[in-house]
Each structure stands twice: as C-alpha cells, then as structure tokens.
C-alpha cells in the first residue's frame, strides 16, 4: 500500500543567492552598492561593504520561509 507523502517545499532561488544561514541559525546578507561607480567610493567604505551582516530581525521570518531547508 502506498503512503501519502508530503510534497517537498521549493527553495526560492533568488533568496538562496542572497542569503546564508549559519550553523547556529543566524541569517546573513551581503551589502549592496558594490557593482558600479566604485571609483567614487573610499577604500574604507568598500572594505565595510565586503562584510556580511545579520538580517534585520523583522525580516528573518520571511527569509526562513523562502529557504525551508536552510541554504549554507
């Protein structure tokens, strides 16, 4: 007899490219503003833009819904 299995949830591919979930469960994102007009930006500012930063707590729920299996 066949069992009714739940369907797999799909990962939102746009969110998978933009966010990372750490092993401790934090949701990280990258800074914007690194694509063009780079000559006008100071080196210190560019170094700060390279780092990842935690997603705002208000947005974490939506990101987790888009990434049901926790993309690393």
N, CA, C and O atoms as a Maestro MAE file, in Angstrom:
{
 s_m_m2io_version
 :::
 2.0.0
}

f_m_ct {
 s_m_title
 :::
 protein
 m_atom[288] {
  # First column is atom index #
  i_m_mmod_type
  r_m_x_coord
  r_m_y_coord
  r_m_z_coord
  i_m_residue_number
  s_m_chain_name
  s_m_pdb_residue_name
  s_m_pdb_atom_name
  i_m_atomic_number
  :::
  1 25 0.833 -1.173 0.000 1 A "UNK " " N  " 7
  2 3 0.000 0.000 0.000 1 A "UNK " " CA " 6
  3 2 0.889 1.252 0.000 1 A "UNK " " C  " 6
  4 15 1.888 1.314 0.716 1 A "UNK " " O  " 8
  5 25 0.509 2.252 -0.818 2 A "UNK " " N  " 7
  6 3 1.279 3.489 -0.937 2 A "UNK " " CA " 6
  7 2 0.920 4.455 0.175 2 A "UNK " " C  " 6
  8 15 -0.257 4.638 0.486 2 A "UNK " " O  " 8
  9 25 1.919 5.071 0.772 3 A "UNK " " N  " 7
  10 3 1.673 6.104 1.771 3 A "UNK " " CA " 6
  11 2 1.631 7.455 1.080 3 A "UNK " " C  " 6
  12 15 2.378 7.700 0.133 3 A "UNK " " O  " 8
  13 25 0.771 8.315 1.548 4 A "UNK " " N  " 7
  14 3 0.733 9.680 1.034 4 A "UNK " " CA " 6
  15 2 1.843 10.480 1.703 4 A "UNK " " C  " 6
  16 15 1.810 10.725 2.909 4 A "UNK " " O  " 8
  17 25 2.814 10.878 0.912 5 A "UNK " " N  " 7
  18 3 3.923 11.662 1.434 5 A "UNK " " CA " 6
  19 2 3.662 13.136 1.176 5 A "UNK " " C  " 6
  20 15 3.008 13.506 0.201 5 A "UNK " " O  " 8
  21 25 4.183 13.969 2.063 6 A "UNK " " N  " 7
  22 3 4.078 15.401 1.845 6 A "UNK " " CA " 6
  23 2 4.993 15.794 0.695 6 A "UNK " " C  " 6
  24 15 6.056 15.207 0.494 6 A "UNK " " O  " 8
  25 25 4.564 16.785 -0.044 7 A "UNK " " N  " 7
  26 3 5.402 17.259 -1.138 7 A "UNK " " CA " 6
  27 2 6.581 18.041 -0.571 7 A "UNK " " C  " 6
  28 15 6.483 18.667 0.484 7 A "UNK " " O  " 8
  29 25 7.677 17.992 -1.280 8 A "UNK " " N  " 7
  30 3 8.842 18.760 -0.869 8 A "UNK " " CA " 6
  31 2 8.566 20.244 -1.097 8 A "UNK " " C  " 6
  32 15 7.874 20.622 -2.042 8 A "UNK " " O  " 8
  33 25 9.116 21.073 -0.217 9 A "UNK " " N  " 7
  34 3 8.994 22.513 -0.372 9 A "UNK " " CA " 6
  35 2 10.076 23.013 -1.311 9 A "UNK " " C  " 6
  36 15 11.202 22.515 -1.309 9 A "UNK " " O  " 8
  37 25 9.720 23.991 -2.103 10 A "UNK " " N  " 7
  38 3 10.702 24.541 -3.040 10 A "UNK " " CA " 6
  39 2 11.433 25.712 -2.405 10 A "UNK " " C  " 6
  40 15 10.835 26.546 -1.725 10 A "UNK " " O  " 8
  41 25 12.737 25.756 -2.641 11 A "UNK " " N  " 7
  42 3 13.566 26.869 -2.200 11 A "UNK " " CA " 6
  43 2 13.404 28.019 -3.182 11 A "UNK " " C  " 6
  44 15 13.432 27.809 -4.394 11 A "UNK " " O  " 8
  45 25 13.235 29.221 -2.672 12 A "UNK " " N  " 7
  46 3 13.175 30.407 -3.522 12 A "UNK " " CA " 6
  47 2 14.591 30.694 -4.004 12 A "UNK " " C  " 6
  48 15 15.458 31.057 -3.208 12 A "UNK " " O  " 8
  49 25 14.827 30.534 -5.293 13 A "UNK " " N  " 7
  50 3 16.198 30.599 -5.812 13 A "UNK " " CA " 6
  51 2 16.805 31.987 -5.664 13 A "UNK " " C  " 6
  52 15 18.013 32.108 -5.462 13 A "UNK " " O  " 8
  53 25 15.992 33.039 -5.759 14 A "UNK " " N  " 7
  54 3 16.515 34.393 -5.561 14 A "UNK " " CA " 6
  55 2 17.006 34.590 -4.143 14 A "UNK " " C  " 6
  56 15 18.043 35.214 -3.918 14 A "UNK " " O  " 8
  57 25 16.256 34.052 -3.175 15 A "UNK " " N  " 7
  58 3 16.663 34.163 -1.776 15 A "UNK " " CA " 6
  59 2 17.898 33.318 -1.501 15 A "UNK " " C  " 6
  60 15 18.745 33.702 -0.694 15 A "UNK " " O  " 8
  61 25 18.009 32.172 -2.163 16 A "UNK " " N  " 7
  62 3 19.161 31.296 -1.955 16 A "UNK " " CA " 6
  63 2 20.455 31.979 -2.385 16 A "UNK " " C  " 6
  64 15 21.519 31.714 -1.825 16 A "UNK " " O  " 8
  65 25 20.362 32.853 -3.376 17 A "UNK " " N  " 7
  66 3 21.552 33.547 -3.860 17 A "UNK " " CA " 6
  67 2 21.898 34.754 -2.998 17 A "UNK " " C  " 6
  68 15 23.034 35.227 -3.029 17 A "UNK " " O  " 8
  69 25 20.939 35.256 -2.233 18 A "UNK " " N  " 7
  70 3 21.134 36.497 -1.483 18 A "UNK " " CA " 6
  71 2 21.384 36.306 0.007 18 A "UNK " " C  " 6
  72 15 21.928 37.197 0.661 18 A "UNK " " O  " 8
  73 25 20.996 35.161 0.551 19 A "UNK " " N  " 7
  74 3 21.098 34.954 1.990 19 A "UNK " " CA " 6
  75 2 21.844 33.682 2.309 19 A "UNK " " C  " 6
  76 15 21.926 32.766 1.491 19 A "UNK " " O  " 8
  77 25 22.394 33.638 3.527 20 A "UNK " " N  " 7
  78 3 23.094 32.448 4.012 20 A "UNK " " CA " 6
  79 2 22.642 32.221 5.446 20 A "UNK " " C  " 6
  80 15 22.552 33.163 6.233 20 A "UNK " " O  " 8
  81 25 22.358 30.960 5.783 21 A "UNK " " N  " 7
  82 3 22.004 30.623 7.149 21 A "UNK " " CA " 6
  83 2 23.195 29.903 7.767 21 A "UNK " " C  " 6
  84 15 23.672 28.902 7.232 21 A "UNK " " O  " 8
  85 25 23.672 30.419 8.895 22 A "UNK " " N  " 7
  86 3 24.849 29.840 9.539 22 A "UNK " " CA " 6
  87 2 24.461 28.580 10.298 22 A "UNK " " C  " 6
  88 15 23.279 28.271 10.448 22 A "UNK " " O  " 8
  89 25 25.457 27.865 10.770 23 A "UNK " " N  " 7
  90 3 25.181 26.633 11.513 23 A "UNK " " CA " 6
  91 2 24.499 26.923 12.850 23 A "UNK " " C  " 6
  92 15 23.822 26.054 13.399 23 A "UNK " " O  " 8
  93 25 24.670 28.138 13.378 24 A "UNK " " N  " 7
  94 3 23.998 28.495 14.623 24 A "UNK " " CA " 6
  95 2 22.604 29.057 14.382 24 A "UNK " " C  " 6
  96 15 21.877 29.335 15.336 24 A "UNK " " O  " 8
  97 25 22.219 29.229 13.111 25 A "UNK " " N  " 7
  98 3 20.864 29.664 12.785 25 A "UNK " " CA " 6
  99 2 20.715 31.124 12.442 25 A "UNK " " C  " 6
  100 15 19.607 31.583 12.168 25 A "UNK " " O  " 8
  101 25 21.818 31.875 12.449 26 A "UNK " " N  " 7
  102 3 21.722 33.285 12.071 26 A "UNK " " CA " 6
  103 2 21.538 33.400 10.565 26 A "UNK " " C  " 6
  104 15 22.050 32.577 9.807 26 A "UNK " " O  " 8
  105 25 20.802 34.428 10.130 27 A "UNK " " N  " 7
  106 3 20.600 34.686 8.706 27 A "UNK " " CA " 6
  107 2 21.461 35.880 8.331 27 A "UNK " " C  " 6
  108 15 21.330 36.958 8.910 27 A "UNK " " O  " 8
  109 25 22.349 35.681 7.351 28 A "UNK " " N  " 7
  110 3 23.271 36.734 6.933 28 A "UNK " " CA " 6
  111 2 22.936 37.210 5.531 28 A "UNK " " C  " 6
  112 15 22.374 36.472 4.722 28 A "UNK " " O  " 8
  113 25 23.292 38.461 5.262 29 A "UNK " " N  " 7
  114 3 23.133 39.029 3.924 29 A "UNK " " CA " 6
  115 2 24.400 39.810 3.591 29 A "UNK " " C  " 6
  116 15 25.208 40.115 4.467 29 A "UNK " " O  " 8
  117 25 24.553 40.123 2.318 30 A "UNK " " N  " 7
  118 3 25.675 40.929 1.874 30 A "UNK " " CA " 6
  119 2 25.207 42.360 1.678 30 A "UNK " " C  " 6
  120 15 24.015 42.610 1.495 30 A "UNK " " O  " 8
  121 25 26.134 43.287 1.716 31 A "UNK " " N  " 7
  122 3 25.806 44.690 1.488 31 A "UNK " " CA " 6
  123 2 25.585 44.940 0.002 31 A "UNK " " C  " 6
  124 15 26.145 44.248 -0.849 31 A "UNK " " O  " 8
  125 25 24.766 45.931 -0.293 32 A "UNK " " N  " 7
  126 3 24.589 46.362 -1.670 32 A "UNK " " CA " 6
  127 2 25.556 47.509 -1.956 32 A "UNK " " C  " 6
  128 15 26.227 48.001 -1.049 32 A "UNK " " O  " 8
  129 25 25.626 47.930 -3.214 33 A "UNK " " N  " 7
  130 3 26.437 49.092 -3.558 33 A "UNK " " CA " 6
  131 2 27.850 48.774 -3.997 33 A "UNK " " C  " 6
  132 15 28.735 49.619 -3.863 33 A "UNK " " O  " 8
  133 25 28.094 47.563 -4.523 34 A "UNK " " N  " 7
  134 3 29.451 47.194 -4.939 34 A "UNK " " CA " 6
  135 2 29.541 46.910 -6.438 34 A "UNK " " C  " 6
  136 15 30.524 46.320 -6.886 34 A "UNK " " O  " 8
  137 25 28.553 47.311 -7.213 35 A "UNK " " N  " 7
  138 3 28.518 46.930 -8.625 35 A "UNK " " CA " 6
  139 2 29.087 47.988 -9.580 35 A "UNK " " C  " 6
  140 15 29.784 47.653 -10.539 35 A "UNK " " O  " 8
  141 25 28.791 49.249 -9.315 36 A "UNK " " N  " 7
  142 3 29.254 50.280 -10.250 36 A "UNK " " CA " 6
  143 2 29.530 51.561 -9.481 36 A "UNK " " C  " 6
  144 15 29.205 51.654 -8.297 36 A "UNK " " O  " 8
  145 25 30.124 52.547 -10.137 37 A "UNK " " N  " 7
  146 3 30.546 53.808 -9.528 37 A "UNK " " CA " 6
  147 2 31.496 53.561 -8.352 37 A "UNK " " C  " 6
  148 15 31.384 54.195 -7.303 37 A "UNK " " O  " 8
  149 25 32.419 52.640 -8.548 38 A "UNK " " N  " 7
  150 3 33.311 52.250 -7.458 38 A "UNK " " CA " 6
  151 2 34.445 53.250 -7.260 38 A "UNK " " C  " 6
  152 15 35.028 53.316 -6.178 38 A "UNK " " O  " 8
  153 25 34.762 54.027 -8.292 39 A "UNK " " N  " 7
  154 3 35.859 54.984 -8.185 39 A "UNK " " CA " 6
  155 2 35.580 56.106 -7.212 39 A "UNK " " C  " 6
  156 15 36.512 56.718 -6.691 39 A "UNK " " O  " 8
  157 25 34.300 56.393 -6.954 40 A "UNK " " N  " 7
  158 3 33.948 57.493 -6.045 40 A "UNK " " CA " 6
  159 2 33.872 57.039 -4.597 40 A "UNK " " C  " 6
  160 15 33.733 57.867 -3.696 40 A "UNK " " O  " 8
  161 25 33.962 55.738 -4.361 41 A "UNK " " N  " 7
  162 3 33.808 55.224 -3.002 41 A "UNK " " CA " 6
  163 2 35.171 55.037 -2.343 41 A "UNK " " C  " 6
  164 15 36.105 54.513 -2.950 41 A "UNK " " O  " 8
  165 25 35.262 55.465 -1.121 42 A "UNK " " N  " 7
  166 3 36.517 55.391 -0.382 42 A "UNK " " CA " 6
  167 2 36.858 53.935 -0.054 42 A "UNK " " C  " 6
  168 15 35.959 53.111 0.115 42 A "UNK " " O  " 8
  169 25 38.151 53.615 0.037 43 A "UNK " " N  " 7
  170 3 38.563 52.244 0.357 43 A "UNK " " CA " 6
  171 2 37.986 51.737 1.674 43 A "UNK " " C  " 6
  172 15 37.628 50.565 1.789 43 A "UNK " " O  " 8
  173 25 37.897 52.614 2.662 44 A "UNK " " N  " 7
  174 3 37.329 52.189 3.953 44 A "UNK " " CA " 6
  175 2 35.864 51.768 3.786 44 A "UNK " " C  " 6
  176 15 35.422 50.770 4.356 44 A "UNK " " O  " 8
  177 25 35.135 52.537 3.005 45 A "UNK " " N  " 7
  178 3 33.727 52.213 2.750 45 A "UNK " " CA " 6
  179 2 33.604 50.894 1.994 45 A "UNK " " C  " 6
  180 15 32.718 50.090 2.285 45 A "UNK " " O  " 8
  181 25 34.489 50.669 1.026 46 A "UNK " " N  " 7
  182 3 34.452 49.427 0.252 46 A "UNK " " CA " 6
  183 2 34.754 48.216 1.140 46 A "UNK " " C  " 6
  184 15 34.136 47.163 0.987 46 A "UNK " " O  " 8
  185 25 35.700 48.367 2.062 47 A "UNK " " N  " 7
  186 3 36.000 47.270 2.984 47 A "UNK " " CA " 6
  187 2 34.790 46.934 3.840 47 A "UNK " " C  " 6
  188 15 34.520 45.760 4.095 47 A "UNK " " O  " 8
  189 25 34.063 47.941 4.283 48 A "UNK " " N  " 7
  190 3 32.866 47.702 5.094 48 A "UNK " " CA " 6
  191 2 31.772 47.031 4.272 48 A "UNK " " C  " 6
  192 15 31.014 46.217 4.800 48 A "UNK " " O  " 8
  193 25 31.681 47.361 2.994 49 A "UNK " " N  " 7
  194 3 30.653 46.762 2.136 49 A "UNK " " CA " 6
  195 2 30.939 45.294 1.838 49 A "UNK " " C  " 6
  196 15 30.026 44.540 1.500 49 A "UNK " " O  " 8
  197 25 32.206 44.883 1.960 50 A "UNK " " N  " 7
  198 3 32.561 43.492 1.650 50 A "UNK " " CA " 6
  199 2 32.050 42.512 2.698 50 A "UNK " " C  " 6
  200 15 31.817 41.342 2.393 50 A "UNK " " O  " 8
  201 25 31.873 42.986 3.941 51 A "UNK " " N  " 7
  202 3 31.498 42.092 5.030 51 A "UNK " " CA " 6
  203 2 30.018 41.720 4.986 51 A "UNK " " C  " 6
  204 15 29.185 42.467 4.471 51 A "UNK " " O  " 8
  205 25 29.717 40.558 5.534 52 A "UNK " " N  " 7
  206 3 28.331 40.135 5.678 52 A "UNK " " CA " 6
  207 2 27.768 40.734 6.954 52 A "UNK " " C  " 6
  208 15 28.514 41.054 7.880 52 A "UNK " " O  " 8
  209 25 26.452 40.884 7.001 53 A "UNK " " N  " 7
  210 3 25.792 41.451 8.168 53 A "UNK " " CA " 6
  211 2 24.509 40.658 8.430 53 A "UNK " " C  " 6
  212 15 23.920 40.103 7.503 53 A "UNK " " O  " 8
  213 25 24.086 40.607 9.675 54 A "UNK " " N  " 7
  214 3 22.875 39.863 10.035 54 A "UNK " " CA " 6
  215 2 21.641 40.567 9.470 54 A "UNK " " C  " 6
  216 15 21.574 41.795 9.430 54 A "UNK " " O  " 8
  217 25 20.673 39.769 9.037 55 A "UNK " " N  " 7
  218 3 19.408 40.301 8.527 55 A "UNK " " CA " 6
  219 2 18.614 40.861 9.708 55 A "UNK " " C  " 6
  220 15 18.663 40.318 10.811 55 A "UNK " " O  " 8
  221 25 17.890 41.942 9.466 56 A "UNK " " N  " 7
  222 3 17.052 42.539 10.497 56 A "UNK " " CA " 6
  223 2 16.067 41.503 11.034 56 A "UNK " " C  " 6
  224 15 15.517 40.706 10.274 56 A "UNK " " O  " 8
  225 25 15.851 41.521 12.341 57 A "UNK " " N  " 7
  226 3 15.004 40.516 12.994 57 A "UNK " " CA " 6
  227 2 13.581 40.505 12.426 57 A "UNK " " C  " 6
  228 15 12.931 39.460 12.416 57 A "UNK " " O  " 8
  229 25 13.097 41.647 11.959 58 A "UNK " " N  " 7
  230 3 11.749 41.727 11.394 58 A "UNK " " CA " 6
  231 2 11.636 40.964 10.077 58 A "UNK " " C  " 6
  232 15 10.540 40.554 9.695 58 A "UNK " " O  " 8
  233 25 12.764 40.768 9.373 59 A "UNK " " N  " 7
  234 3 12.742 40.118 8.067 59 A "UNK " " CA " 6
  235 2 13.153 38.652 8.116 59 A "UNK " " C  " 6
  236 15 13.014 37.948 7.116 59 A "UNK " " O  " 8
  237 25 13.647 38.180 9.238 60 A "UNK " " N  " 7
  238 3 14.168 36.814 9.331 60 A "UNK " " CA " 6
  239 2 13.096 35.774 9.019 60 A "UNK " " C  " 6
  240 15 13.373 34.782 8.346 60 A "UNK " " O  " 8
  241 25 11.873 35.996 9.506 61 A "UNK " " N  " 7
  242 3 10.794 35.031 9.294 61 A "UNK " " CA " 6
  243 2 10.539 34.816 7.804 61 A "UNK " " C  " 6
  244 15 10.390 33.679 7.357 61 A "UNK " " O  " 8
  245 25 10.488 35.901 7.038 62 A "UNK " " N  " 7
  246 3 10.234 35.790 5.603 62 A "UNK " " CA " 6
  247 2 11.376 35.082 4.882 62 A "UNK " " C  " 6
  248 15 11.138 34.300 3.962 62 A "UNK " " O  " 8
  249 25 12.598 35.347 5.287 63 A "UNK " " N  " 7
  250 3 13.748 34.695 4.653 63 A "UNK " " CA " 6
  251 2 13.717 33.194 4.932 63 A "UNK " " C  " 6
  252 15 13.987 32.385 4.044 63 A "UNK " " O  " 8
  253 25 13.387 32.828 6.165 64 A "UNK " " N  " 7
  254 3 13.327 31.400 6.511 64 A "UNK " " CA " 6
  255 2 12.231 30.676 5.748 64 A "UNK " " C  " 6
  256 15 12.394 29.505 5.402 64 A "UNK " " O  " 8
  257 25 11.113 31.348 5.476 65 A "UNK " " N  " 7
  258 3 10.046 30.747 4.670 65 A "UNK " " CA " 6
  259 2 10.517 30.512 3.236 65 A "UNK " " C  " 6
  260 15 10.129 29.530 2.604 65 A "UNK " " O  " 8
  261 25 11.347 31.407 2.729 66 A "UNK " " N  " 7
  262 3 11.858 31.269 1.369 66 A "UNK " " CA " 6
  263 2 12.946 30.204 1.286 66 A "UNK " " C  " 6
  264 15 13.185 29.645 0.216 66 A "UNK " " O  " 8
  265 25 13.607 29.921 2.409 67 A "UNK " " N  " 7
  266 3 14.679 28.923 2.455 67 A "UNK " " CA " 6
  267 2 14.290 27.816 3.440 67 A "UNK " " C  " 6
  268 15 14.812 27.775 4.554 67 A "UNK " " O  " 8
  269 25 13.392 26.929 3.051 68 A "UNK " " N  " 7
  270 3 12.891 25.933 4.010 68 A "UNK " " CA " 6
  271 2 13.930 24.941 4.492 68 A "UNK " " C  " 6
  272 15 13.773 24.367 5.569 68 A "UNK " " O  " 8
  273 25 14.982 24.725 3.727 69 A "UNK " " N  " 7
  274 3 15.984 23.729 4.112 69 A "UNK " " CA " 6
  275 2 17.303 24.359 4.539 69 A "UNK " " C  " 6
  276 15 18.310 23.662 4.658 69 A "UNK " " O  " 8
  277 25 17.310 25.669 4.771 70 A "UNK " " N  " 7
  278 3 18.481 26.343 5.312 70 A "UNK " " CA " 6
  279 2 19.708 26.260 4.424 70 A "UNK " " C  " 6
  280 15 20.620 25.478 4.695 70 A "UNK " " O  " 8
  281 25 19.740 27.055 3.371 71 A "UNK " " N  " 7
  282 3 20.879 27.058 2.438 71 A "UNK " " CA " 6
  283 2 22.120 27.549 3.158 71 A "UNK " " C  " 6
  284 15 22.068 28.533 3.895 71 A "UNK " " O  " 8
  285 25 23.264 26.850 2.943 72 A "UNK " " N  " 7
  286 3 24.532 27.257 3.551 72 A "UNK " " CA " 6
  287 2 25.409 27.899 2.519 72 A "UNK " " C  " 6
  288 15 26.526 28.313 2.830 72 A "UNK " " O  " 8
  :::
 }
 m_bond[287] {
  # First column is bond index #
  i_m_from
  i_m_to
  i_m_order
  :::
  1 1 2 1
  2 2 3 1
  3 3 4 2
  4 3 5 1
  5 5 6 1
  6 6 7 1
  7 7 8 2
  8 7 9 1
  9 9 10 1
  10 10 11 1
  11 11 12 2
  12 11 13 1
  13 13 14 1
  14 14 15 1
  15 15 16 2
  16 15 17 1
  17 17 18 1
  18 18 19 1
  19 19 20 2
  20 19 21 1
  21 21 22 1
  22 22 23 1
  23 23 24 2
  24 23 25 1
  25 25 26 1
  26 26 27 1
  27 27 28 2
  28 27 29 1
  29 29 30 1
  30 30 31 1
  31 31 32 2
  32 31 33 1
  33 33 34 1
  34 34 35 1
  35 35 36 2
  36 35 37 1
  37 37 38 1
  38 38 39 1
  39 39 40 2
  40 39 41 1
  41 41 42 1
  42 42 43 1
  43 43 44 2
  44 43 45 1
  45 45 46 1
  46 46 47 1
  47 47 48 2
  48 47 49 1
  49 49 50 1
  50 50 51 1
  51 51 52 2
  52 51 53 1
  53 53 54 1
  54 54 55 1
  55 55 56 2
  56 55 57 1
  57 57 58 1
  58 58 59 1
  59 59 60 2
  60 59 61 1
  61 61 62 1
  62 62 63 1
  63 63 64 2
  64 63 65 1
  65 65 66 1
  66 66 67 1
  67 67 68 2
  68 67 69 1
  69 69 70 1
  70 70 71 1
  71 71 72 2
  72 71 73 1
  73 73 74 1
  74 74 75 1
  75 75 76 2
  76 75 77 1
  77 77 78 1
  78 78 79 1
  79 79 80 2
  80 79 81 1
  81 81 82 1
  82 82 83 1
  83 83 84 2
  84 83 85 1
  85 85 86 1
  86 86 87 1
  87 87 88 2
  88 87 89 1
  89 89 90 1
  90 90 91 1
  91 91 92 2
  92 91 93 1
  93 93 94 1
  94 94 95 1
  95 95 96 2
  96 95 97 1
  97 97 98 1
  98 98 99 1
  99 99 100 2
  100 99 101 1
  101 101 102 1
  102 102 103 1
  103 103 104 2
  104 103 105 1
  105 105 106 1
  106 106 107 1
  107 107 108 2
  108 107 109 1
  109 109 110 1
  110 110 111 1
  111 111 112 2
  112 111 113 1
  113 113 114 1
  114 114 115 1
  115 115 116 2
  116 115 117 1
  117 117 118 1
  118 118 119 1
  119 119 120 2
  120 119 121 1
  121 121 122 1
  122 122 123 1
  123 123 124 2
  124 123 125 1
  125 125 126 1
  126 126 127 1
  127 127 128 2
  128 127 129 1
  129 129 130 1
  130 130 131 1
  131 131 132 2
  132 131 133 1
  133 133 134 1
  134 134 135 1
  135 135 136 2
  136 135 137 1
  137 137 138 1
  138 138 139 1
  139 139 140 2
  140 139 141 1
  141 141 142 1
  142 142 143 1
  143 143 144 2
  144 143 145 1
  145 145 146 1
  146 146 147 1
  147 147 148 2
  148 147 149 1
  149 149 150 1
  150 150 151 1
  151 151 152 2
  152 151 153 1
  153 153 154 1
  154 154 155 1
  155 155 156 2
  156 155 157 1
  157 157 158 1
  158 158 159 1
  159 159 160 2
  160 159 161 1
  161 161 162 1
  162 162 163 1
  163 163 164 2
  164 163 165 1
  165 165 166 1
  166 166 167 1
  167 167 168 2
  168 167 169 1
  169 169 170 1
  170 170 171 1
  171 171 172 2
  172 171 173 1
  173 173 174 1
  174 174 175 1
  175 175 176 2
  176 175 177 1
  177 177 178 1
  178 178 179 1
  179 179 180 2
  180 179 181 1
  181 181 182 1
  182 182 183 1
  183 183 184 2
  184 183 185 1
  185 185 186 1
  186 186 187 1
  187 187 188 2
  188 187 189 1
  189 189 190 1
  190 190 191 1
  191 191 192 2
  192 191 193 1
  193 193 194 1
  194 194 195 1
  195 195 196 2
  196 195 197 1
  197 197 198 1
  198 198 199 1
  199 199 200 2
  200 199 201 1
  201 201 202 1
  202 202 203 1
  203 203 204 2
  204 203 205 1
  205 205 206 1
  206 206 207 1
  207 207 208 2
  208 207 209 1
  209 209 210 1
  210 210 211 1
  211 211 212 2
  212 211 213 1
  213 213 214 1
  214 214 215 1
  215 215 216 2
  216 215 217 1
  217 217 218 1
  218 218 219 1
  219 219 220 2
  220 219 221 1
  221 221 222 1
  222 222 223 1
  223 223 224 2
  224 223 225 1
  225 225 226 1
  226 226 227 1
  227 227 228 2
  228 227 229 1
  229 229 230 1
  230 230 231 1
  231 231 232 2
  232 231 233 1
  233 233 234 1
  234 234 235 1
  235 235 236 2
  236 235 237 1
  237 237 238 1
  238 238 239 1
  239 239 240 2
  240 239 241 1
  241 241 242 1
  242 242 243 1
  243 243 244 2
  244 243 245 1
  245 245 246 1
  246 246 247 1
  247 247 248 2
  248 247 249 1
  249 249 250 1
  250 250 251 1
  251 251 252 2
  252 251 253 1
  253 253 254 1
  254 254 255 1
  255 255 256 2
  256 255 257 1
  257 257 258 1
  258 258 259 1
  259 259 260 2
  260 259 261 1
  261 261 262 1
  262 262 263 1
  263 263 264 2
  264 263 265 1
  265 265 266 1
  266 266 267 1
  267 267 268 2
  268 267 269 1
  269 269 270 1
  270 270 271 1
  271 271 272 2
  272 271 273 1
  273 273 274 1
  274 274 275 1
  275 275 276 2
  276 275 277 1
  277 277 278 1
  278 278 279 1
  279 279 280 2
  280 279 281 1
  281 281 282 1
  282 282 283 1
  283 283 284 2
  284 283 285 1
  285 285 286 1
  286 286 287 1
  287 287 288 2
  :::
 }
}
